[in-house]
Structure formats: C-alpha cells, structure tokens
Amino acid sequence: MSPDTVHYLLQGLANVTWQSLTMIAIGLLLVWLAVKKEYEPLLLLPIGAGAVLANLPLSPLVGEHGALQILYDIGVANELFPLLIFVGIGAMTDFGPLLENPKMVLLGAAGQFGIFLTLLLALVLGFNHNQAASIGIIGAIDGPTSIYVSNQLAPELVAPITVAAYSYMSLVPIIMPPIMRALTTKKERAIRMPYTSREISQRTRILFPIIVTIVVGTLVPFATPLIGMLMLGNLMRESKVVERLVGAASNELANVVTLFLGLAIGSTMIGGSFLNLQTLMILVLGLIAFVLDTVMGVLFGKLMRVFSGGKFNPLIGAAGISAFPMAARVVQREAQREDFDNFLLMHAMGANAAGQVASVVAGGVLLALMGAS
C-alpha cells in the first residue's frame, strides 16, 4: 500500500464524527422503514440512501461539484422537482368523488387549520416568520408543497421539513386512527352514508382543472405554480387525448423525479448541520401540525353531522388532509372496525381530493402572507 493511499485512508478516518455516524444510522433506519415496513418506500429509501452517501467521510458526491449537490441545485433549489411531481400527481388523481359531492371542499379547508395554528406556536417558540410558515406547512402532509414553500421562505430548513413531511405521510395509518377514535363515539363511527354515484360529464371534468387554475391563480397568485402543474396533469388525464403523456407523467416522470428528489433531500442531511435542537423542534412541531389538522377535520365532520341531522359520518373529516389517497383508506378502515359493511371510501376520497387542492392553496396563502418573491 503506497504512502499516498495510507494518507488518504487516515484522512478519511479523521473525518468520521459522531454526527456523521449518527446520520448514517438514521439513513439506514429510513431505508429499513421503507423496505421492512413499506413506509413511503418511494421517498424514504432514496432519502435514506442520500443521507448515508452524504455522510460518508470525504464523500465526493456532496460539495460544489458533487453529483448530489448538482441534483439539489437543478431540482430543489429552483423548485423544479416538486412542480414536476405535481404534474404526475394530477395525472393520477380522480376528482370525480369531489365533483359528485362538492360540499367535501369544506373538509379540505378544515384540514388545513393546523398549519396556521402551528405557525403561531412556532413564532412563540422563537422561529422567525418565514421559518414558522415553513414549519406549519408540514401539517398539510404534502411533501412537494412543503418543499416548495420552505425552499422559498426558509431554505436552511428544507432538509428537516422534508424529512418530517414525508415521514409523517408514511405514518398516516398509525397517527390518525387514535385521534379519530378519541374524538368520535362508536355510534358516530358506525353512521352509514349510502353512496349514490352520479355521472360527471367529460366536459365538467375538463372544465374543473381549468376553472380551478384560473380562480386559484387569480385569488392566490403564489399558488399558481403548484395548482397549475397539479391541474395540468389532471387536464391531461381527463382530456383522454394524450394517454402517452398521462402514462409518462404518472409513471416514468414521477418515478425518476421522485428518485432524484429523495437523493437530493437526503444529501442535505449532513450530521453537523442536521443534528441540533432546532431540527428536533421542527419534527415535534410538524407532528403537532399533523395532529391539529386531523383534529380540526374530525371536529368539522362532527359539525356537519349535526347540520345533516345525524346522517354524516364525522370520520370523513380526517380525510381533509392532503395525504392522498392514504387518508381516505384509513377512514374506510376505521369505519369498518365498527361496521364491516359500512362503505365510506368514496365519500372520504372526495374530502381527500379537496384536501389536496386546499393544501396547495394554503401554501400559496403562506407565501403571500410572508411576502415571498
């Protein structure tokens, strides 16, 4: 072994710190959760891999000309990756259940209250306005929106905010059910809501993304990039004339961008800057935002039960967050715990689709309030 090789090995060992070792362990934990538990594997696996690669001593993948740094610069720093992912999400989303039951938009709005309540709490804890807004958006449980907003308002917090958003998205089936059961009675959870499907014309389905883009873009200009890409994907889907583009957007494009996004975000989880009290506070506040959104959604669902004369199942309110379609499936599962023949999925899908749109609008509102450029 040459002296230069020995010197390089010793230099590498000298750069091993407890912070880097801890982050490698955290990265491996994320990989394990993705593989073993199947918690958001499409994101947690590349994020975990990126964290491991970035914390290896003298890793050439990070730094000014590192491949992972280049991915971050071209896809995260300029918000390209989140916008491309929204095209794919729009191409995969069926807004039919929402169009069939437009009142579900109220639950989508209620499911965003936790964002603003957590913003206030973050301000009290000493975060500045931009940081507080970026932390609050974690409550939307919408990774691309969280990345987009935090990158504009508090780029120094993108890594912990993204990890929190996607981690809690993967934990929706674990976090939401206890809250839903605590806020509802068995009688309420057993309420049956027969689903009567009505035909939504293709014209209506095509007009919906166009009208939503124009209305939201006019009222909340800062939400235009996100809502525009989401509705572009949906317009392609509903037009029935660009099936190849729909297939590419919802498969190849979404998969490749998701991989690159995960690696880029994972590469920012450098031990020296990631392991601190601020990161822990962000993770806790993000969880609080998620819990508050679920609570407010269920409580609003209970209010709708009162106005419906006891015919509305308040569990559906929990689907007002943006974790589509996982939140709707959790609602269905909880309803079946009380009555196996109770079918709430399509009602919950309507609220969940509304939450997807509402989270984008909430992100735009936060950018407007904070005066983002």
Helices and strands as residue ranges (DSSP letters): H 3-14, H 18-36, H 41-55, H 67-75, H 80-92, H 96-100, G 102-104, H 105-110, H 113-124, H 129-136, G 137-140, H 143-153, G 155-157, H 158-170, H 172-183, H 186-189, H 202-219, G 221-223, H 224-239, H 243-248, I 249-253, H 254-267, H 271-274, H 277-307, G 314-320, H 326-338, H 345-369
